[in-house]
């Protein structure tokens, strides 16, 4: 008989949990098969019943008795406790068939609605640990779908040592292993926990109070550990309808815990989400999906542009380009026919505009997207894509305007990011920083956003903020040449010369052809009086990106320092030919003319420099 003094109504438990979190108490979740049922995965009891029927169909009573004796099986009455014995009988002698059966059973499973609040809690609070006997990937899938957090997934006991409870990253500990790591399915495999898991769980339960959901305690691994371990820091055991067996009651009493009656995993987690104020995730999912589509389309467009620009593409590259062209042509013909039948179909104009965008036909794309908007088929993504078209057409102001319209329709990280890039081109760095900050608020785990804001901070003279953003970018993903170059620029301006040079070197180790790292290191060398080293770096930058006027101007600056006036004049002239609005090139050439004794030309270039500087955005 269940002790009523140990029963907590669900609402009371959820209030207690929320208040505990506010008081820095940490909870973890122990999930069993019952938490996966509404996601389309059979429970252990359901699988036991299925296997029991299949065993009866396949074998005679005599064969079953012989198999039971051979395998040491005792429990065959279908129940969650008989799961392991029935698995052994059903799939002997080739347990790879059992693994394949489970793969098929879990293949199409999708996280049910209860996994959203669970994922949100794991990602946004210090209640970031799930311990599960399940093999499925529902928790990881939910984190991918609903949050920006990538979890630490421990799918084998040999990986348990890599759990770090000080991280804010979600942790999924699969004590019976993951589906693709030789899951533990037979009684002898779950006859006690491995020492690796025991050590980790002891440490976990010092920090977290466990909340058990959907776990029936049918194994001799986790259940025996809960029986034998020292007293836990509380324990909440959720159960549905039927009174938990005496074995579980004893464990809860042993740890001075409570039972929480629930209707099911989804119902409980949904109410928990309400308590913690988690909003409906549908709009965010839709926005992320649209951004992924846009990102893919941009990649396709850039890929095509790269292939078209090649003077001597390989046969494989030519084949890819032909396939892309043929696919787009077929779509284009279909859309053209649709518009012939109905010239007022805004959705078709929108679709054709997107197709033109992918094909790098930005003028045509702009026309169709504009027509779609006129016909009432306007949305955030339409203006985002039209803004991208304007950017590629060199229409920076129009691009900024369209990104603004996109954001009026719906806030999205990509529009903020792209508008920030436009502001960077206009040298309006405070506006760029503001947009990158908004983008980060919407998608806080995107490495590129911190990298872009770090660069904007650095140009704006906010070097410590730039350094901090570079550090965050490095935490979020693999190191890149760009991140280390921006970090080096910030460190240089903070007077940390040795660390700055180390980061320029790291950048070039990661990408030996990253021209900006050579150019910026050249600026560093030149400011420290190392003209020859600076000249070598500037020349390397011009060889890697010969169309960049600034790099040629910097070559001229280094040659001026070395009093190699004629060579400096050649480099300055080249810079001005490439970009007649580059103010600094005129100043460098003015210095060159001074060195050559041509005072009048020097004065003219100095005047041009000052005029361009006044006209430049502040």
MILUMLO-278254 format. One record per residue (C-alpha): residue in one letter; x, y, z negated; chain. Coordinates in Angstrom, 2 decimals, always signed. Layout:
! MILUMLO-278254
 res       x       y       z chain
   A       X       Y       Z     A
...
//
This chain:
! MILUMLO-278254
 res       x       y       z chain
   X   +0.00   +0.00   +0.00     A
   X   +1.48   +3.34   +1.08     A
   X   +2.26   +5.66   -1.84     A
   X   +0.02   +8.69   -1.24     A
   X   +2.44  +10.94   -3.10     A
   X   +4.87  +10.38   -0.24     A
   X   +2.47  +11.44   +2.52     A
   X   +2.81  +14.95   +3.97     A
   X   +0.20  +16.35   +6.37     A
   X   +1.83  +17.30   +9.66     A
   X   +1.12  +21.02   +9.28     A
   X   +2.73  +21.05   +5.84     A
   X   +5.80  +19.25   +7.17     A
   X   +6.15  +21.65  +10.13     A
   X   +5.88  +24.68   +7.83     A
   X   +8.52  +23.15   +5.58     A
   X  +10.81  +22.44   +8.52     A
   X  +10.48  +25.96   +9.94     A
   X  +11.22  +27.52   +6.55     A
   X  +14.14  +25.13   +6.06     A
   X  +15.63  +26.25   +9.38     A
   X  +15.30  +29.87   +8.30     A
   X  +17.25  +28.93   +5.17     A
   X  +20.04  +27.32   +7.29     A
   X  +18.96  +23.75   +6.67     A
   X  +19.72  +21.46   +9.63     A
   X  +17.47  +18.68  +10.90     A
   X  +18.24  +15.87  +13.33     A
   X  +15.87  +13.55  +15.15     A
   X  +15.92   +9.75  +15.17     A
   X  +13.98   +8.64  +18.24     A
   X  +12.74   +5.16  +19.03     A
   X  +10.80   +3.67  +21.91     A
   X   +7.55   +5.26  +20.73     A
   X   +8.93   +8.66  +21.76     A
   X   +9.28   +7.48  +25.37     A
   X   +5.90   +5.84  +25.91     A
   X   +4.05   +8.85  +27.34     A
   X   +6.98   +9.50  +29.66     A
   X   +6.21   +6.26  +31.45     A
   X   +8.63   +3.92  +29.67     A
   X   +7.15   +0.81  +28.01     A
   X   +7.65   +0.44  +24.27     A
   X   +9.65   -2.42  +22.81     A
   X   +6.41   -4.13  +21.79     A
   X   +4.95   -3.79  +25.31     A
   X   +8.11   -5.21  +26.88     A
   X   +8.11   -8.06  +24.36     A
   X   +4.55   -8.96  +25.36     A
   X   +5.42   -8.83  +29.08     A
   X   +8.50  -11.01  +28.64     A
   X   +6.57  -13.45  +26.46     A
   X   +4.00  -13.95  +29.22     A
   X   +6.69  -14.36  +31.85     A
   X   +8.54  -16.94  +29.73     A
   X   +5.33  -18.95  +29.33     A
   X   +4.79  -18.81  +33.10     A
   X   +8.32  -19.89  +33.98     A
   X   +9.07  -22.67  +31.47     A
   X   +7.42  -25.65  +29.83     A
   X   +7.08  -25.81  +26.05     A
   X   +9.94  -28.33  +25.93     A
   X  +12.22  -26.02  +27.98     A
   X  +11.34  -23.08  +25.74     A
   X  +12.22  -25.08  +22.62     A
   X  +15.54  -26.12  +24.15     A
   X  +16.33  -22.51  +25.09     A
   X  +15.39  -21.24  +21.62     A
   X  +17.71  -23.77  +20.03     A
   X  +20.52  -23.03  +22.45     A
   X  +20.27  -19.25  +21.95     A
   X  +19.52  -19.31  +18.23     A
   X  +16.19  -17.57  +18.81     A
   X  +13.66  -17.59  +15.99     A
   X  +11.10  -14.85  +16.71     A
   X   +8.98  -15.32  +19.80     A
   X   +5.65  -13.94  +18.68     A
   X   +5.42  -10.76  +20.78     A
   X   +6.15   -7.69  +18.65     A
   X   +8.78   -4.95  +18.44     A
   X  +10.78   -7.12  +16.03     A
   X  +10.87   -9.97  +18.58     A
   X  +12.14   -7.66  +21.37     A
   X  +15.76   -8.81  +21.17     A
   X  +15.00  -12.54  +20.96     A
   X  +12.51  -12.41  +23.82     A
   X  +14.98  -10.43  +25.95     A
   X  +17.57  -13.17  +25.36     A
   X  +15.09  -15.90  +26.40     A
   X  +13.70  -14.03  +29.39     A
   X  +17.00  -13.14  +31.07     A
   X  +19.34  -15.99  +30.06     A
   X  +21.86  -16.81  +31.54     A
   X  +22.43  -13.64  +33.64     A
   X  +21.76  -10.56  +31.55     A
   X  +22.60   -8.30  +34.49     A
   X  +19.08   -9.10  +35.61     A
   X  +17.84   -7.72  +32.30     A
   X  +19.77   -4.49  +32.84     A
   X  +18.34   -4.23  +36.36     A
   X  +14.82   -4.79  +34.97     A
   X  +15.28   -1.94  +32.48     A
   X  +16.72   +0.35  +35.16     A
   X  +13.61   -0.19  +37.28     A
   X  +11.35   +0.36  +34.26     A
   X  +13.00   +3.72  +33.55     A
   X  +13.73   +4.86  +37.10     A
   X  +10.72   +7.10  +37.62     A
   X  +10.28   +8.25  +34.03     A
   X   +9.88  +12.00  +33.52     A
   X  +10.06  +13.77  +30.14     A
   X   +6.56  +14.17  +28.73     A
   X   +5.40  +17.52  +27.39     A
   X   +6.75  +16.82  +23.91     A
   X  +10.30  +16.90  +25.22     A
   X  +10.07  +20.62  +26.05     A
   X   +9.86  +21.87  +22.43     A
   X  +12.43  +19.25  +21.43     A
   X  +14.84  +20.48  +24.12     A
   X  +14.20  +24.11  +23.18     A
   X  +14.96  +23.39  +19.51     A
   X  +18.11  +21.42  +20.35     A
   X  +19.39  +24.17  +22.64     A
   X  +18.55  +27.26  +20.61     A
   X  +19.13  +26.26  +16.99     A
   X  +21.61  +24.32  +14.86     A
   X  +19.15  +21.40  +14.80     A
   X  +21.05  +20.04  +17.77     A
   X  +21.39  +16.30  +17.13     A
   X  +19.32  +13.39  +18.46     A
   X  +20.13   +9.84  +17.33     A
   X  +18.31   +7.26  +19.40     A
   X  +18.06   +3.52  +19.92     A
   X  +16.66   +4.24  +23.40     A
   X  +18.67   +3.74  +26.59     A
   X  +16.78   +6.33  +28.66     A
   X  +17.94   +9.82  +29.64     A
   X  +14.76  +11.69  +28.72     A
   X  +16.42  +14.04  +26.23     A
   X  +19.20  +14.95  +28.68     A
   X  +16.69  +15.35  +31.50     A
   X  +14.55  +17.67  +29.37     A
   X  +17.56  +19.80  +28.47     A
   X  +18.42  +20.09  +32.17     A
   X  +14.85  +20.98  +33.17     A
   X  +13.93  +23.33  +30.34     A
   X  +17.18  +24.94  +29.14     A
   X  +20.56  +26.14  +30.32     A
   X  +22.41  +23.86  +27.89     A
   X  +24.37  +20.81  +28.97     A
   X  +24.40  +18.23  +26.16     A
   X  +27.18  +16.07  +24.79     A
   X  +25.88  +12.56  +25.52     A
   X  +27.53   +9.71  +23.62     A
   X  +26.47   +6.55  +25.45     A
   X  +28.95   +4.11  +23.91     A
   X  +30.36   +3.58  +20.43     A
   X  +33.92   +4.08  +21.73     A
   X  +32.99   +7.69  +22.55     A
   X  +31.55   +8.41  +19.09     A
   X  +34.83   +9.98  +17.96     A
   X  +34.23  +12.87  +20.37     A
   X  +31.19  +14.16  +18.49     A
   X  +31.86  +17.58  +17.00     A
   X  +29.15  +18.64  +14.56     A
   X  +30.45  +22.23  +14.55     A
   X  +29.34  +22.80  +18.13     A
   X  +26.06  +24.52  +19.00     A
   X  +25.77  +22.29  +22.07     A
   X  +23.03  +19.61  +21.92     A
   X  +24.31  +16.12  +21.00     A
   X  +22.59  +12.89  +22.06     A
   X  +23.95   +9.83  +20.24     A
   X  +22.80   +6.53  +21.80     A
   X  +23.64   +3.94  +19.20     A
   X  +22.48   +1.03  +21.39     A
   X  +24.37   +2.58  +24.33     A
   X  +23.08   +4.27  +27.45     A
   X  +21.37   +2.45  +30.29     A
   X  +24.54   +2.28  +32.41     A
   X  +26.95   +1.42  +29.61     A
   X  +26.03   -2.19  +28.88     A
   X  +23.03   -1.51  +26.61     A
   X  +22.68   -3.67  +23.51     A
   X  +19.63   -5.87  +24.02     A
   X  +20.27   -9.15  +22.25     A
   X  +19.94   -9.93  +18.57     A
   X  +23.63  -10.73  +18.09     A
   X  +24.53   -7.34  +19.62     A
   X  +22.46   -5.36  +17.14     A
   X  +23.36   -7.34  +14.06     A
   X  +24.83   -4.34  +12.29     A
   X  +26.24   -1.03  +13.50     A
   X  +29.78   -0.68  +14.79     A
   X  +32.23   +0.96  +12.41     A
   X  +32.54   +3.89  +14.83     A
   X  +28.84   +4.66  +14.53     A
   X  +28.77   +4.13  +10.76     A
   X  +31.50   +6.69  +10.26     A
   X  +29.81   +9.25  +12.50     A
   X  +26.33   +8.75  +11.00     A
   X  +27.63   +9.09   +7.44     A
   X  +29.11  +12.43   +8.45     A
   X  +25.94  +13.44  +10.32     A
   X  +23.64  +12.74   +7.39     A
   X  +25.76  +14.94   +5.13     A
   X  +24.84  +17.85   +7.41     A
   X  +21.40  +16.97   +8.77     A
   X  +18.08  +15.83   +7.33     A
   X  +16.70  +13.11   +9.64     A
   X  +13.20  +13.20  +11.14     A
   X  +12.21   +9.77  +12.49     A
   X   +9.76   +9.59  +15.41     A
   X   +8.70   +6.51  +17.37     A
   X  +11.17   +4.17  +15.68     A
   X   +9.78   +0.90  +14.30     A
   X  +12.97   -0.38  +12.65     A
   X  +12.97   -3.67  +14.56     A
   X  +16.76   -3.91  +14.83     A
   X  +19.43   -4.83  +12.30     A
   X  +21.74   -1.98  +13.25     A
   X  +20.31   +1.44  +12.45     A
   X  +17.67   +0.00  +10.12     A
   X  +20.24   -1.88   +8.06     A
   X  +22.42   +1.21   +7.97     A
   X  +19.54   +3.26   +6.55     A
   X  +19.01   +0.58   +3.92     A
   X  +22.65   +0.41   +2.88     A
   X  +23.87   +3.99   +3.20     A
   X  +24.12   +6.38   +0.30     A
   X  +21.16   +8.58   -0.48     A
   X  +20.28  +10.89   +2.38     A
   X  +19.62  +14.60   +2.15     A
   X  +15.90  +13.93   +2.57     A
   X  +14.09  +11.81   +5.16     A
   X  +10.85  +12.38   +7.08     A
   X   +9.36   +9.31   +8.74     A
   X   +6.57   +9.98  +11.24     A
   X   +4.09   +7.18  +11.90     A
   X   +0.95   +6.62  +13.92     A
   X   -2.31   +5.12  +12.60     A
   X   -1.08   +1.84  +11.12     A
   X   +0.61   +1.90   +7.76     A
   X   +4.41   +1.44   +8.08     A
   X   +5.67   -2.00   +6.99     A
   X   +7.04   -2.55   +3.50     A
   X  +10.63   -2.51   +4.74     A
   X  +10.27   +1.06   +6.03     A
   X   +8.37   +2.15   +2.93     A
   X  +11.24   +0.94   +0.81     A
   X  +13.79   +2.90   +2.88     A
   X  +11.77   +6.11   +2.62     A
   X  +11.35   +5.69   -1.12     A
   X  +15.07   +4.88   -1.50     A
   X  +15.99   +8.22   +0.08     A
   X  +13.27  +10.17   -1.72     A
   X  +11.64  +10.88   +1.62     A
   X   +8.15  +11.45   +2.96     A
   X   +5.81   +9.94   +5.54     A
   X   +4.21  +12.22   +8.12     A
   X   +1.12  +10.85   +9.90     A
   X   +0.99  +11.96  +13.54     A
   X   -1.19  +11.29  +16.59     A
   X   +1.89  +10.75  +18.75     A
   X   +5.24  +12.17  +19.82     A
   X   +3.80  +14.71  +22.28     A
   X   +1.17  +15.97  +19.86     A
   X   +3.66  +16.41  +17.05     A
   X   +6.33  +18.10  +19.18     A
   X   +3.79  +20.41  +20.82     A
   X   +2.64  +21.65  +17.42     A
   X   +6.27  +22.03  +16.36     A
   X   +6.83  +24.19  +19.44     A
   X   +3.90  +26.37  +18.40     A
   X   +5.39  +26.80  +14.92     A
   X   +8.72  +27.88  +16.39     A
   X   +7.10  +30.21  +18.92     A
   X   +8.22  +28.47  +22.10     A
   X   +6.40  +29.84  +25.13     A
   X   +4.98  +27.90  +28.06     A
   X   +8.01  +26.98  +30.21     A
   X   +6.20  +26.79  +33.57     A
   X   +7.13  +30.24  +34.85     A
   X  +10.78  +29.76  +33.93     A
   X  +10.88  +26.33  +35.63     A
   X   +9.33  +27.86  +38.74     A
   X  +11.79  +30.76  +38.70     A
   X  +14.80  +28.46  +38.29     A
   X  +13.56  +26.21  +41.10     A
   X  +13.13  +29.21  +43.41     A
   X  +16.60  +30.44  +42.52     A
   X  +18.03  +27.02  +43.34     A
   X  +16.26  +27.07  +46.71     A
   X  +17.62  +30.56  +47.40     A
   X  +21.11  +29.55  +46.31     A
   X  +21.00  +26.51  +48.59     A
   X  +19.79  +28.63  +51.51     A
   X  +22.59  +31.11  +50.90     A
   X  +25.11  +28.29  +50.89     A
   X  +23.71  +26.90  +54.14     A
   X  +23.95  +30.35  +55.71     A
   X  +27.51  +30.90  +54.48     A
   X  +28.45  +27.41  +55.64     A
   X  +27.10  +28.09  +59.12     A
   X  +28.83  +31.46  +59.29     A
   X  +32.12  +29.83  +58.30     A
   X  +31.75  +27.13  +60.95     A
   X  +30.80  +29.65  +63.65     A
   X  +33.83  +31.79  +62.82     A
   X  +36.26  +28.92  +63.42     A
   X  +38.23  +29.23  +66.65     A
   X  +39.08  +25.55  +66.79     A
   X  +36.58  +23.51  +64.71     A
   X  +37.13  +19.80  +64.29     A
   X  +34.73  +17.32  +65.87     A
   X  +33.09  +16.70  +62.49     A
   X  +32.62  +20.42  +61.90     A
   X  +31.15  +20.85  +65.38     A
   X  +28.79  +17.93  +64.77     A
   X  +27.58  +19.50  +61.51     A
   X  +26.98  +22.84  +63.23     A
   X  +25.05  +21.19  +66.06     A
   X  +22.89  +19.29  +63.56     A
   X  +22.14  +22.47  +61.61     A
   X  +21.31  +24.32  +64.79     A
   X  +19.07  +21.54  +66.10     A
   X  +17.21  +21.35  +62.79     A
   X  +16.67  +25.09  +62.71     A
   X  +15.61  +25.17  +66.36     A
   X  +12.94  +22.52  +65.73     A
   X  +11.62  +24.49  +62.75     A
   X  +11.75  +27.72  +64.73     A
   X   +9.69  +26.26  +67.58     A
   X   +7.06  +25.04  +65.12     A
   X   +6.86  +28.46  +63.45     A
   X   +6.71  +30.29  +66.80     A
   X   +3.77  +28.11  +67.86     A
   X   +2.00  +28.86  +64.59     A
   X   +2.40  +32.60  +65.12     A
   X   +1.15  +32.33  +68.69     A
   X   -2.05  +30.85  +67.28     A
   X   -2.29  +33.30  +64.37     A
   X   -0.17  +36.45  +64.54     A
   X   -1.47  +37.62  +61.17     A
   X   -0.16  +34.67  +59.13     A
   X   +2.06  +36.29  +56.51     A
   X   +3.24  +32.97  +55.09     A
   X   +4.57  +31.86  +58.49     A
   X   +6.39  +35.16  +58.95     A
   X   +7.88  +34.65  +55.50     A
   X   +9.01  +31.11  +56.37     A
   X  +10.48  +32.20  +59.70     A
   X  +12.24  +35.09  +58.00     A
   X  +13.85  +32.66  +55.58     A
   X  +14.90  +30.49  +58.53     A
   X  +16.49  +33.47  +60.31     A
   X  +18.29  +34.30  +57.07     A
   X  +19.78  +30.80  +56.93     A
   X  +20.93  +31.21  +60.54     A
   X  +22.64  +34.52  +59.64     A
   X  +20.21  +36.41  +61.90     A
   X  +19.75  +39.12  +59.32     A
   X  +18.07  +41.72  +61.54     A
   X  +15.43  +39.22  +62.67     A
   X  +15.03  +37.99  +59.08     A
   X  +14.46  +41.57  +57.87     A
   X  +11.79  +42.09  +60.53     A
   X   +9.86  +38.94  +59.63     A
   X  +10.11  +39.42  +55.87     A
   X   +8.89  +42.99  +56.28     A
   X   +5.96  +41.78  +58.40     A
   X   +5.15  +39.14  +55.75     A
   X   +5.10  +41.82  +53.05     A
   X   +2.82  +44.02  +55.20     A
   X   +0.43  +41.08  +55.53     A
   X   +0.28  +40.66  +51.75     A
   X   +2.67  +37.71  +51.39     A
   X   +5.02  +39.55  +49.09     A
   X   +6.71  +38.13  +46.03     A
   X   +9.93  +38.37  +44.10     A
   X  +11.81  +35.90  +46.30     A
   X  +10.83  +37.69  +49.52     A
   X  +12.31  +40.98  +48.35     A
   X  +15.35  +39.17  +46.99     A
   X  +16.05  +37.62  +50.39     A
   X  +15.37  +40.86  +52.25     A
   X  +17.77  +42.57  +49.89     A
   X  +20.39  +39.97  +50.79     A
   X  +19.78  +40.64  +54.48     A
   X  +20.23  +44.38  +53.94     A
   X  +23.48  +43.71  +52.14     A
   X  +24.87  +41.66  +55.03     A
   X  +23.76  +44.40  +57.44     A
   X  +25.75  +46.95  +55.41     A
   X  +22.60  +48.68  +54.17     A
   X  +23.59  +48.95  +50.53     A
   X  +20.94  +51.47  +49.43     A
   X  +18.18  +49.44  +51.08     A
   X  +19.51  +46.28  +49.40     A
   X  +19.42  +47.98  +45.98     A
   X  +15.86  +49.14  +46.65     A
   X  +14.72  +45.62  +47.60     A
   X  +16.38  +44.02  +44.57     A
   X  +14.49  +46.56  +42.49     A
   X  +11.22  +45.54  +44.16     A
   X  +12.04  +41.90  +43.49     A
   X  +12.49  +42.72  +39.81     A
   X   +9.24  +44.70  +39.71     A
   X   +7.44  +41.56  +40.90     A
   X   +9.25  +39.29  +38.43     A
   X  +12.46  +39.46  +36.47     A
   X  +15.04  +37.05  +37.85     A
   X  +18.72  +36.61  +37.21     A
   X  +19.73  +36.51  +40.86     A
   X  +18.24  +39.89  +41.74     A
   X  +19.98  +41.49  +38.75     A
   X  +23.25  +39.82  +39.73     A
   X  +23.05  +40.86  +43.39     A
   X  +22.05  +44.43  +42.56     A
   X  +24.94  +44.55  +40.12     A
   X  +27.27  +43.55  +42.96     A
   X  +25.86  +46.38  +45.07     A
   X  +26.50  +48.85  +42.27     A
   X  +30.04  +47.53  +42.04     A
   X  +30.53  +48.34  +45.73     A
   X  +29.23  +51.85  +45.06     A
   X  +31.62  +52.09  +42.09     A
   X  +28.64  +52.66  +39.78     A
   X  +30.06  +50.34  +37.19     A
   X  +27.83  +51.21  +34.25     A
   X  +24.76  +50.34  +36.31     A
   X  +26.47  +47.13  +37.40     A
   X  +27.23  +46.24  +33.77     A
   X  +23.59  +46.87  +32.85     A
   X  +22.36  +44.55  +35.61     A
   X  +24.84  +41.79  +34.78     A
   X  +23.75  +42.08  +31.13     A
   X  +20.10  +41.62  +32.13     A
   X  +21.05  +38.62  +34.26     A
   X  +22.93  +37.07  +31.32     A
   X  +19.89  +37.55  +29.07     A
   X  +17.80  +35.51  +31.53     A
   X  +20.43  +32.82  +32.27     A
   X  +22.92  +32.95  +29.39     A
   X  +25.03  +29.96  +30.42     A
   X  +26.08  +31.03  +33.94     A
   X  +29.84  +31.36  +34.03     A
   X  +29.85  +33.65  +37.10     A
   X  +27.77  +36.31  +35.33     A
   X  +30.30  +36.71  +32.53     A
   X  +33.09  +36.80  +35.10     A
   X  +31.37  +39.57  +37.07     A
   X  +30.60  +41.60  +33.95     A
   X  +34.18  +41.14  +32.75     A
   X  +35.43  +42.60  +36.02     A
   X  +33.01  +45.53  +35.78     A
   X  +34.04  +46.18  +32.17     A
   X  +37.69  +46.12  +33.18     A
   X  +37.23  +48.62  +36.03     A
   X  +35.17  +50.77  +33.64     A
   X  +38.02  +50.83  +31.12     A
   X  +36.26  +48.62  +28.54     A
   X  +39.13  +46.16  +28.26     A
   X  +38.25  +44.44  +24.99     A
   X  +34.74  +43.71  +26.25     A
   X  +36.25  +42.40  +29.48     A
   X  +38.54  +40.12  +27.50     A
   X  +35.60  +38.80  +25.45     A
   X  +33.55  +38.05  +28.58     A
   X  +36.48  +36.20  +30.15     A
   X  +36.71  +34.07  +27.01     A
   X  +32.99  +33.27  +27.22     A
   X  +33.30  +32.42  +30.92     A
   X  +36.12  +29.98  +30.15     A
   X  +33.98  +28.33  +27.46     A
   X  +31.15  +27.76  +29.94     A
   X  +32.98  +25.94  +32.69     A
   X  +36.18  +25.09  +34.44     A
   X  +38.87  +27.77  +34.59     A
   X  +39.15  +29.71  +37.84     A
   X  +41.67  +31.98  +39.48     A
   X  +39.21  +34.87  +39.34     A
   X  +38.59  +34.58  +35.58     A
   X  +42.31  +34.45  +34.78     A
   X  +43.00  +37.40  +37.10     A
   X  +40.35  +39.57  +35.42     A
   X  +41.64  +38.48  +32.02     A
   X  +45.19  +39.36  +33.06     A
   X  +44.01  +42.82  +34.21     A
   X  +42.33  +43.42  +30.84     A
   X  +45.35  +42.20  +28.87     A
   X  +47.67  +44.38  +30.94     A
   X  +45.64  +47.45  +30.06     A
   X  +45.60  +46.40  +26.40     A
   X  +49.41  +46.40  +26.46     A
   X  +49.71  +42.61  +26.15     A
   X  +52.20  +42.22  +28.99     A
   X  +53.41  +38.69  +28.28     A
   X  +49.86  +37.28  +28.04     A
   X  +48.88  +39.22  +31.17     A
   X  +51.69  +37.66  +33.21     A
   X  +50.83  +34.21  +31.87     A
   X  +47.25  +34.63  +33.08     A
   X  +48.31  +35.86  +36.54     A
   X  +50.46  +32.74  +36.72     A
   X  +47.54  +30.53  +35.63     A
   X  +45.38  +32.13  +38.30     A
   X  +47.91  +31.33  +41.01     A
   X  +48.41  +27.79  +39.73     A
   X  +44.66  +27.24  +40.08     A
   X  +44.55  +28.85  +43.53     A
   X  +47.90  +29.59  +45.22     A
   X  +46.02  +31.50  +47.95     A
   X  +44.07  +33.86  +45.70     A
   X  +45.21  +37.17  +47.17     A
   X  +43.74  +39.41  +44.44     A
   X  +45.96  +37.79  +41.81     A
   X  +49.05  +38.61  +43.93     A
   X  +47.86  +42.18  +44.49     A
   X  +47.03  +42.83  +40.84     A
   X  +50.25  +41.26  +39.62     A
   X  +52.01  +43.52  +42.12     A
   X  +50.33  +46.54  +40.51     A
   X  +51.55  +45.25  +37.14     A
   X  +55.13  +44.89  +38.40     A
   X  +55.11  +48.30  +40.09     A
   X  +53.89  +50.05  +36.93     A
   X  +56.79  +48.41  +35.05     A
   X  +59.42  +49.53  +37.56     A
   X  +59.88  +46.12  +39.19     A
   X  +59.53  +47.34  +42.79     A
   X  +60.97  +44.32  +44.60     A
   X  +58.74  +41.87  +42.69     A
   X  +55.76  +44.14  +43.36     A
   X  +56.56  +44.36  +47.08     A
   X  +56.79  +40.58  +47.36     A
   X  +53.37  +40.17  +45.73     A
   X  +51.74  +42.89  +47.86     A
   X  +53.12  +41.37  +51.06     A
   X  +51.80  +37.95  +50.02     A
   X  +48.35  +39.51  +49.46     A
   X  +48.35  +41.11  +52.94     A
   X  +49.34  +37.81  +54.58     A
   X  +46.45  +36.04  +52.84     A
   X  +43.91  +38.80  +53.60     A
   X  +45.25  +41.02  +56.38     A
   X  +41.97  +42.94  +56.81     A
   X  +42.07  +44.37  +53.25     A
   X  +43.22  +47.99  +53.54     A
   X  +44.09  +48.38  +49.85     A
   X  +46.73  +45.65  +50.00     A
   X  +48.53  +47.39  +52.88     A
   X  +48.33  +50.68  +51.00     A
   X  +49.95  +49.03  +47.99     A
   X  +52.75  +47.70  +50.20     A
   X  +53.30  +51.32  +51.25     A
   X  +53.35  +52.41  +47.60     A
   X  +56.05  +49.85  +46.69     A
   X  +58.11  +50.83  +49.75     A
   X  +57.83  +54.50  +48.70     A
   X  +59.30  +53.58  +45.32     A
   X  +62.17  +51.88  +47.17     A
   X  +62.55  +54.97  +49.43     A
   X  +61.98  +52.85  +52.53     A
   X  +59.96  +55.66  +54.09     A
   X  +59.52  +54.42  +57.68     A
   X  +58.28  +51.00  +56.57     A
   X  +56.00  +52.70  +54.06     A
   X  +54.52  +54.87  +56.83     A
   X  +53.73  +51.78  +58.91     A
   X  +51.89  +50.16  +56.00     A
   X  +49.97  +53.34  +55.11     A
   X  +48.93  +53.86  +58.72     A
   X  +47.66  +50.29  +58.86     A
   X  +45.64  +50.77  +55.66     A
   X  +44.02  +53.96  +57.01     A
   X  +43.25  +52.31  +60.34     A
   X  +41.48  +49.49  +58.48     A
   X  +39.57  +51.86  +56.18     A
   X  +39.61  +55.57  +56.95     A
   X  +37.69  +56.28  +53.71     A
   X  +40.28  +54.74  +51.38     A
   X  +41.38  +57.80  +49.43     A
   X  +44.42  +56.27  +47.77     A
   X  +45.94  +55.38  +51.17     A
   X  +46.14  +59.08  +52.05     A
   X  +47.83  +59.89  +48.75     A
   X  +50.38  +57.13  +49.33     A
   X  +51.01  +58.38  +52.90     A
   X  +51.33  +61.94  +51.55     A
   X  +54.13  +60.70  +49.31     A
   X  +55.70  +58.98  +52.31     A
   X  +55.62  +62.20  +54.38     A
   X  +57.19  +64.03  +51.41     A
   X  +60.01  +61.49  +51.46     A
   X  +60.41  +61.98  +55.20     A
   X  +60.50  +65.76  +54.75     A
   X  +57.28  +66.32  +56.70     A
   X  +55.69  +68.78  +54.28     A
   X  +52.78  +69.88  +56.47     A
   X  +51.56  +66.32  +57.08     A
   X  +52.00  +65.55  +53.41     A
   X  +49.80  +68.53  +52.49     A
   X  +47.13  +67.48  +55.00     A
   X  +46.99  +63.94  +53.59     A
   X  +46.91  +65.24  +50.03     A
   X  +43.96  +67.47  +50.98     A
   X  +42.16  +64.49  +52.58     A
   X  +42.79  +62.42  +49.44     A
   X  +41.27  +65.10  +47.21     A
   X  +38.25  +65.54  +49.51     A
   X  +37.53  +61.80  +49.59     A
   X  +37.99  +61.57  +45.84     A
   X  +35.43  +64.32  +45.25     A
   X  +32.95  +62.61  +47.56     A
   X  +33.39  +59.20  +45.93     A
   X  +30.73  +58.06  +43.41     A
   X  +31.72  +58.78  +39.83     A
//
